[in-house]
Amino acid sequence: MNGFGYLNYYRYGFTGSGFTRTAFLNRVSGDRGVFVRSHGDYYNPSGAQGFREDAGLCSGSGIVNSSDVQSRVTTPAQVVIMSTCVLGEIPTNGTVSMSAAFGIPQNKSASAYVFYMGYKGHPYTSDMTYFESDFWTHVEAGGPGNPIYSLAEAYQWAKSLHSTFTAPEWYGSPYYTGWADIVGCTKCV
C-alpha cells in the first residue's frame, strides 16, 4: 500500500474476509494500480490463471480467473503486482495470462507506460516478501527532487540482491517509473 501511495495512486484495499471475488471484480475496471497477495495457480476446468479470494487459503474459497479480469478491464492497468504463485508465467495451454487480462503485454518492450510483476512456479512467501521489500525500497530511492528509477530498474536491482531467487518476472515498459500521474510527477525525468 505504501509503495502505491508513493507512486501517487489512491489506496484502497481489501483484506481478510473483505477480500472477496465480488469486491475485487467490482473495482477492477477502474483501478490503474493493483496489488494482490494470495494463492495463485492454474484452475480447472479451463486451466486459467487465477487467484483465491480470502488472502490465500489454498482451497475452499472463490477464485478470480484471468478471464474474469479481462471481461471487466476496459482500460489497461498501469502497475499490477501479483504477489502469488504462477501468475508471472506465460500460459502454455492457450488461456489468457493475468498480465494480458489487465491489458499489459507479456514482453519487456511495451510502448505504453505499463508494468506487471508476478512469479513463476511456487516460490516461498518469505522469498517474495523479501524481494518485494527490496523492490519497493529501490523504487522510492530517488528521494525529493531526484529522478526515480524505472520499475524495471528497481526489479533488476532487487533481483541482484536475490540472485538465487529465480521466481520473479516482469512485463511492460522498461522505462516506466510507475507514477500514476506522469504530468504531475516532480521526480520524473
C-alpha atoms as a printed R data frame, in Angstrom:
    type eleno elety resid chain resno       x       y       z
1   ATOM     1    CA   MET     A     1   0.000   0.000   0.000
2   ATOM     2    CA   ASN     A     2   2.833   2.398   0.857
3   ATOM     3    CA   GLY     A     3   4.560   1.817  -2.477
4   ATOM     4    CA   PHE     A     4   1.397   2.600  -4.417
5   ATOM     5    CA   GLY     A     5   0.849   5.675  -2.263
6   ATOM     6    CA   TYR     A     6   4.392   6.831  -3.065
7   ATOM     7    CA   LEU     A     7   3.569   6.473  -6.774
8   ATOM     8    CA   ASN     A     8   0.551   8.758  -6.378
9   ATOM     9    CA   TYR     A     9  -2.159   6.097  -6.536
10  ATOM    10    CA   TYR     A    10  -5.297   6.325  -4.456
11  ATOM    11    CA   ARG     A    11  -5.014   3.498  -1.957
12  ATOM    12    CA   TYR     A    12  -7.975   1.288  -1.244
13  ATOM    13    CA   GLY     A    13  -7.677  -2.260  -0.048
14  ATOM    14    CA   PHE     A    14  -9.472  -5.424   0.896
15  ATOM    15    CA   THR     A    15  -8.021  -7.787   3.466
16  ATOM    16    CA   GLY     A    16  -9.126 -10.989   5.172
17  ATOM    17    CA   SER     A    17 -12.825 -11.749   4.758
18  ATOM    18    CA   GLY     A    18 -13.301  -8.436   2.897
19  ATOM    19    CA   PHE     A    19 -11.077  -9.689   0.068
20  ATOM    20    CA   THR     A    20 -13.780 -11.375  -1.983
21  ATOM    21    CA   ARG     A    21 -14.161 -12.190  -5.640
22  ATOM    22    CA   THR     A    22 -17.109  -9.800  -5.905
23  ATOM    23    CA   ALA     A    23 -15.332  -6.919  -4.143
24  ATOM    24    CA   PHE     A    24 -12.268  -7.289  -6.378
25  ATOM    25    CA   LEU     A    25 -14.185  -7.593  -9.648
26  ATOM    26    CA   ASN     A    26 -16.463  -4.643  -8.807
27  ATOM    27    CA   ARG     A    27 -13.409  -2.357  -8.612
28  ATOM    28    CA   VAL     A    28 -11.036  -3.765 -11.212
29  ATOM    29    CA   SER     A    29 -12.391  -1.864 -14.229
30  ATOM    30    CA   GLY     A    30 -11.490   1.500 -12.678
31  ATOM    31    CA   ASP     A    31  -8.229   0.589 -10.948
32  ATOM    32    CA   ARG     A    32  -4.958   1.611 -12.614
33  ATOM    33    CA   GLY     A    33  -2.779   0.118  -9.885
34  ATOM    34    CA   VAL     A    34  -3.424  -3.359  -8.479
35  ATOM    35    CA   PHE     A    35  -1.609  -5.441  -5.855
36  ATOM    36    CA   VAL     A    36  -2.773  -8.927  -4.907
37  ATOM    37    CA   ARG     A    37  -1.201 -11.184  -2.288
38  ATOM    38    CA   SER     A    38  -2.976 -14.507  -2.322
39  ATOM    39    CA   HIS     A    39  -2.687 -18.070  -3.600
40  ATOM    40    CA   GLY     A    40  -2.318 -18.163  -7.390
41  ATOM    41    CA   ASP     A    41  -2.434 -21.164  -9.692
42  ATOM    42    CA   TYR     A    42  -3.969 -22.628 -12.857
43  ATOM    43    CA   TYR     A    43  -7.550 -23.502 -12.036
44  ATOM    44    CA   ASN     A    44  -9.892 -26.020 -13.685
45  ATOM    45    CA   PRO     A    45 -11.882 -26.648 -15.769
46  ATOM    46    CA   SER     A    46 -10.198 -24.296 -18.262
47  ATOM    47    CA   GLY     A    47  -6.791 -24.214 -16.571
48  ATOM    48    CA   ALA     A    48  -6.884 -20.420 -16.492
49  ATOM    49    CA   GLN     A    49  -4.544 -18.418 -14.282
50  ATOM    50    CA   GLY     A    50  -6.245 -17.078 -11.190
51  ATOM    51    CA   PHE     A    51  -6.010 -16.327  -7.511
52  ATOM    52    CA   ARG     A    52  -8.053 -17.176  -4.455
53  ATOM    53    CA   GLU     A    53 -10.172 -14.713  -2.573
54  ATOM    54    CA   ASP     A    54  -9.655 -14.748   1.209
55  ATOM    55    CA   ALA     A    55  -5.976 -13.678   1.140
56  ATOM    56    CA   GLY     A    56  -4.529 -17.009   0.275
57  ATOM    57    CA   LEU     A    57  -6.369 -20.093   1.550
58  ATOM    58    CA   CYS     A    58  -5.393 -22.833  -0.833
59  ATOM    59    CA   SER     A    59  -8.815 -24.435  -1.138
60  ATOM    60    CA   GLY     A    60 -12.466 -23.886  -0.456
61  ATOM    61    CA   SER     A    61 -12.630 -20.243  -1.460
62  ATOM    62    CA   GLY     A    62 -13.704 -18.344  -4.553
63  ATOM    63    CA   ILE     A    63 -11.360 -17.880  -7.497
64  ATOM    64    CA   VAL     A    64 -10.762 -14.799  -9.639
65  ATOM    65    CA   ASN     A    65  -9.658 -16.104 -13.047
66  ATOM    66    CA   SER     A    66  -7.798 -14.116 -15.679
67  ATOM    67    CA   SER     A    67 -10.879 -14.339 -17.926
68  ATOM    68    CA   ASP     A    68 -12.948 -12.696 -15.144
69  ATOM    69    CA   VAL     A    69 -10.480  -9.809 -15.009
70  ATOM    70    CA   GLN     A    70 -10.231  -9.493 -18.785
71  ATOM    71    CA   SER     A    71 -14.023  -9.240 -19.106
72  ATOM    72    CA   ARG     A    72 -14.056  -6.268 -16.677
73  ATOM    73    CA   VAL     A    73 -10.972  -4.261 -17.663
74  ATOM    74    CA   THR     A    74 -11.815  -1.528 -20.174
75  ATOM    75    CA   THR     A    75  -8.575   0.489 -19.940
76  ATOM    76    CA   PRO     A    76  -5.222  -1.219 -19.373
77  ATOM    77    CA   ALA     A    77  -3.912  -1.013 -15.832
78  ATOM    78    CA   GLN     A    78  -0.639   0.861 -15.285
79  ATOM    79    CA   VAL     A    79   1.009  -1.093 -12.448
80  ATOM    80    CA   VAL     A    80  -0.013  -4.610 -11.444
81  ATOM    81    CA   ILE     A    81   1.837  -6.697  -8.882
82  ATOM    82    CA   MET     A    82   0.608 -10.245  -8.400
83  ATOM    83    CA   SER     A    83   2.302 -11.500  -5.251
84  ATOM    84    CA   THR     A    84   1.160 -15.058  -5.865
85  ATOM    85    CA   CYS     A    85   2.433 -18.276  -7.379
86  ATOM    86    CA   VAL     A    86   2.475 -18.824 -11.192
87  ATOM    87    CA   LEU     A    87   0.866 -15.506 -12.270
88  ATOM    88    CA   GLY     A    88   4.140 -14.322 -13.819
89  ATOM    89    CA   GLU     A    89   4.168 -17.213 -16.259
90  ATOM    90    CA   ILE     A    90   3.093 -17.296 -19.887
91  ATOM    91    CA   PRO     A    91   0.360 -19.973 -20.035
92  ATOM    92    CA   THR     A    92   1.175 -22.826 -22.388
93  ATOM    93    CA   ASN     A    93  -2.437 -24.048 -22.544
94  ATOM    94    CA   GLY     A    94  -3.787 -21.173 -24.659
95  ATOM    95    CA   THR     A    95  -5.662 -19.413 -21.849
96  ATOM    96    CA   VAL     A    96  -5.249 -15.699 -21.227
97  ATOM    97    CA   SER     A    97  -2.468 -14.726 -18.826
98  ATOM    98    CA   MET     A    98  -3.190 -12.482 -15.850
99  ATOM    99    CA   SER     A    99  -0.860  -9.893 -17.373
100 ATOM   100    CA   ALA     A   100  -2.818  -9.857 -20.651
101 ATOM   101    CA   ALA     A   101  -6.088  -9.752 -18.693
102 ATOM   102    CA   PHE     A   102  -5.009  -6.366 -17.331
103 ATOM   103    CA   GLY     A   103  -4.023  -5.212 -20.839
104 ATOM   104    CA   ILE     A   104  -0.267  -5.495 -20.261
105 ATOM   105    CA   PRO     A   105   1.585  -7.414 -22.987
106 ATOM   106    CA   GLN     A   106   3.935 -10.189 -21.907
107 ATOM   107    CA   ASN     A   107   7.098  -8.594 -23.222
108 ATOM   108    CA   LYS     A   108   9.706  -6.158 -21.958
109 ATOM   109    CA   SER     A   109   9.300  -3.557 -24.692
110 ATOM   110    CA   ALA     A   110   5.764  -2.199 -24.334
111 ATOM   111    CA   SER     A   111   5.357   1.281 -25.790
112 ATOM   112    CA   ALA     A   112   2.679   2.202 -23.241
113 ATOM   113    CA   TYR     A   113   3.624   3.103 -19.680
114 ATOM   114    CA   VAL     A   114   2.663  -0.185 -18.009
115 ATOM   115    CA   PHE     A   115   4.340  -2.629 -15.636
116 ATOM   116    CA   TYR     A   116   3.342  -6.085 -14.432
117 ATOM   117    CA   MET     A   117   5.238  -8.240 -11.955
118 ATOM   118    CA   GLY     A   118   4.390 -11.788 -10.943
119 ATOM   119    CA   TYR     A   119   6.068 -15.055 -10.014
120 ATOM   120    CA   LYS     A   120   6.914 -18.270 -11.802
121 ATOM   121    CA   GLY     A   121   6.335 -21.621 -10.161
122 ATOM   122    CA   HIS     A   122   5.566 -21.889  -6.464
123 ATOM   123    CA   PRO     A   123   8.034 -19.709  -4.533
124 ATOM   124    CA   TYR     A   124   8.045 -19.377  -0.770
125 ATOM   125    CA   THR     A   125   6.071 -16.429   0.562
126 ATOM   126    CA   SER     A   126   9.082 -15.269   2.586
127 ATOM   127    CA   ASP     A   127  11.218 -15.047  -0.602
128 ATOM   128    CA   MET     A   128   8.500 -12.986  -2.284
129 ATOM   129    CA   THR     A   129   8.233 -10.698   0.757
130 ATOM   130    CA   TYR     A   130  11.997 -10.026   0.894
131 ATOM   131    CA   PHE     A   131  12.198  -9.471  -2.859
132 ATOM   132    CA   GLU     A   132   9.242  -7.047  -2.883
133 ATOM   133    CA   SER     A   133  10.599  -5.167   0.116
134 ATOM   134    CA   ASP     A   134  13.855  -4.548  -1.756
135 ATOM   135    CA   PHE     A   135  11.966  -3.737  -4.961
136 ATOM   136    CA   TRP     A   136   9.900  -1.012  -3.232
137 ATOM   137    CA   THR     A   137  12.966   0.314  -1.399
138 ATOM   138    CA   HIS     A   138  14.636   0.932  -4.748
139 ATOM   139    CA   VAL     A   139  11.501   2.414  -6.316
140 ATOM   140    CA   GLU     A   140  11.490   5.003  -3.522
141 ATOM   141    CA   ALA     A   141  15.279   5.552  -3.515
142 ATOM   142    CA   GLY     A   142  15.211   8.712  -5.634
143 ATOM   143    CA   GLY     A   143  14.089  10.999  -2.849
144 ATOM   144    CA   PRO     A   144  12.762  14.556  -3.169
145 ATOM   145    CA   GLY     A   145  13.981  16.359  -6.259
146 ATOM   146    CA   ASN     A   146  15.901  13.359  -7.644
147 ATOM   147    CA   PRO     A   147  14.983  11.225 -10.640
148 ATOM   148    CA   ILE     A   148  13.321   7.988  -9.666
149 ATOM   149    CA   TYR     A   149  14.166   4.582 -11.043
150 ATOM   150    CA   SER     A   150  12.012   2.794 -13.561
151 ATOM   151    CA   LEU     A   151  10.149  -0.179 -12.151
152 ATOM   152    CA   ALA     A   152  12.220  -2.445 -14.404
153 ATOM   153    CA   GLU     A   153  15.416  -0.971 -12.899
154 ATOM   154    CA   ALA     A   154  14.047  -1.496  -9.389
155 ATOM   155    CA   TYR     A   155  13.253  -5.098 -10.356
156 ATOM   156    CA   GLN     A   156  16.809  -5.636 -11.661
157 ATOM   157    CA   TRP     A   157  18.319  -4.152  -8.506
158 ATOM   158    CA   ALA     A   158  16.191  -6.321  -6.211
159 ATOM   159    CA   LYS     A   159  16.951  -9.344  -8.390
160 ATOM   160    CA   SER     A   160  20.700  -8.695  -8.000
161 ATOM   161    CA   LEU     A   161  20.264  -8.945  -4.222
162 ATOM   162    CA   HIS     A   162  18.386 -12.236  -4.571
163 ATOM   163    CA   SER     A   163  20.331 -13.856  -7.396
164 ATOM   164    CA   THR     A   164  19.331 -17.383  -6.395
165 ATOM   165    CA   PHE     A   165  15.619 -16.479  -6.347
166 ATOM   166    CA   THR     A   166  14.526 -17.238  -9.913
167 ATOM   167    CA   ALA     A   167  10.771 -16.820  -9.490
168 ATOM   168    CA   PRO     A   168  10.026 -13.093 -10.117
169 ATOM   169    CA   GLU     A   169   9.194 -11.932 -13.639
170 ATOM   170    CA   TRP     A   170   8.126  -8.585 -15.094
171 ATOM   171    CA   TYR     A   171   6.481  -7.365 -18.307
172 ATOM   172    CA   GLY     A   172   5.737  -3.953 -19.780
173 ATOM   173    CA   SER     A   173   7.837  -0.860 -20.427
174 ATOM   174    CA   PRO     A   174  11.481  -0.824 -19.307
175 ATOM   175    CA   TYR     A   175  11.257   2.962 -18.849
176 ATOM   176    CA   TYR     A   176   8.077   3.386 -16.822
177 ATOM   177    CA   THR     A   177   8.622   4.835 -13.356
178 ATOM   178    CA   GLY     A   178   5.187   3.768 -12.194
179 ATOM   179    CA   TRP     A   179   3.866   7.230 -11.385
180 ATOM   180    CA   ALA     A   180   0.089   7.378 -11.655
181 ATOM   181    CA   ASP     A   181   0.181  10.965 -12.910
182 ATOM   182    CA   ILE     A   182   3.130  11.419 -15.279
183 ATOM   183    CA   VAL     A   183   2.299  15.117 -15.887
184 ATOM   184    CA   GLY     A   184   2.315  15.922 -12.176
185 ATOM   185    CA   CYS     A   185   5.419  13.884 -11.350
186 ATOM   186    CA   THR     A   186   8.045  16.192  -9.845
187 ATOM   187    CA   LYS     A   187  10.634  13.397  -9.710
188 ATOM   188    CA   CYS     A   188  10.331  12.121 -13.272
189 ATOM   189    CA   VAL     A   189  12.947  12.955 -15.887
